[in-house]
Amino acid sequence: MQDKPESKSTLLGSLVNAGEAQSAATQINDFIYMSQDVSNAYLVTTSDGDVLVNTGTVAGAERHKRLFAPVRKGAVKYIFITQSHADHYGGVSALRDDKTITVAHTTFPETRDFYRRMGPFFGPRTAKLWSNVLAGGMNAMAPPEPEIDTYVDDGFSVNVGERTFQVLWTPEGETIDSISIWMPNEKVVFTGNLFGPVFMSMPFLVTLRGDRPRRVKSYLQSLNRVRALEPELLITGHGEPMIGKKRIQDDLTKLYDAVKYVSDATEAGMIAGKDVHTLMREIKLPPELAIGEYHGNVKWAVRSIFDELTGWFHYDSTTSLYGVPRSSIDGDIVELAGGADALAARARQHVSKGQPLEAIHLTDIVLHVAPSCRPALEAKRDALKALLEAGGSVNLSETMWLKSEISNAEKALGE
């Protein structure tokens, strides 16, 4: 399959497409094997059959089946699904055997139903950010509804051969139904995407594509629950596993402290009377707490926490109380400014001064009134390119949003 042009433009883009080049299952230890995907599938062997933790996407299912075949020890007894995102359960039908028991948390049906109902709203938004990233395209994320045999509460435990598997409810890393799978005898924990798609990164508490907000307090509680296990092997949904009790403890402590720092700083700023935009600009992690910003980032975490604590009304404008957006007076602004070209010229000045966001504020006004205004389109395109260059293609959502907006402006310009 040919790679999409953006599939490896960011670290996260590379991770979610790593399986395309995989020719054999990766052996993690004597009894755990990994097949990479948008979210990885893991095979755990025992003396009495096999267990799977997640099954990847529907597009990757046959590849997982093929890669696991040489290392299988018996029938698949259980499949644990760590959350209700399609990249975790897409391969269930292909990978289960006749007597396989597929397990998910009791909140899975409610959460899955939410995504099903809201698909027409979230689908186009997701496609804008991900369609050019996934090597398999958006079809990789469109499986049939999963076959779940049993829904379990926190603390469910089952023995397969010599191994024990315990379900821990660790919600709101990405979904409310998120579970981690703990193997107490071996000190192994599978956390799925509790810590996001890239370990040691700022959580994406409210995604750009849209999703149920993830509460920072619940995220920190789930993180602490995993840390208290003192695992010696931590396996996430993407990338390489973390090995060694000390390393894992150090990493989880730093991750906790970084997110708690942002949460505390946001609360302190609110108490001091600062608005959300000021806090988004001001709050930075100290160097000793610096973590990745590949999916979420500090600015967006600040905004998410602010909204979580205060709700949608920020006491900033009476207009927020009613259903009339600011854009309703864009025509007045354009007229009073002397026309679309005058505002576009001012936007161009902002671009020249290294103020791309101020430029986009103006071009949005112009293009709402005059969508084909060429000077405004050119100024917007160049402002977006400046933001893309400044971002360094580190954060996937930011990168893909900017590239999509640049493409739209170039198409409107006939480029």
Secondary structure, 3 states (H helix, E strand, C coil): CCCCCCCCCCHHHHHHCHHHHCCCCEECCCCEEEECCCCCEEEEEECCEEEEECCCCCCCHHHHHHHHHHHCCCCEEEEECCCCCHHHHCCHHHHCCCCCEEEEECCHHHHHHHHHHCHHHHHHHHHHHHCCCCCCCHHHHCCCCCCCCEEECCCCEEEECCEEEEEEECCCCCCCCCEEEEECCCCEEEEECCCCCCCCECCCCCCCCCCCCCCHHHHHHHHHHHHHHCCCEEEECCCCCEECHHHHHHHHHHHHHHHHHHHHHHHHHHHCCCCHHHHHHHCCCCHHHCCECCCCCHHHHHHHHHHHHHCCCCCCCHHHHCCCCHHHHHHHHHHHCCCHHHHHHHHHHHHHCCCHHHHHHHHHHHHHHCCCCHHHHHHHHHHHHHHHHHHCCCCHHHHHHHHHHHHHHHHHCCC
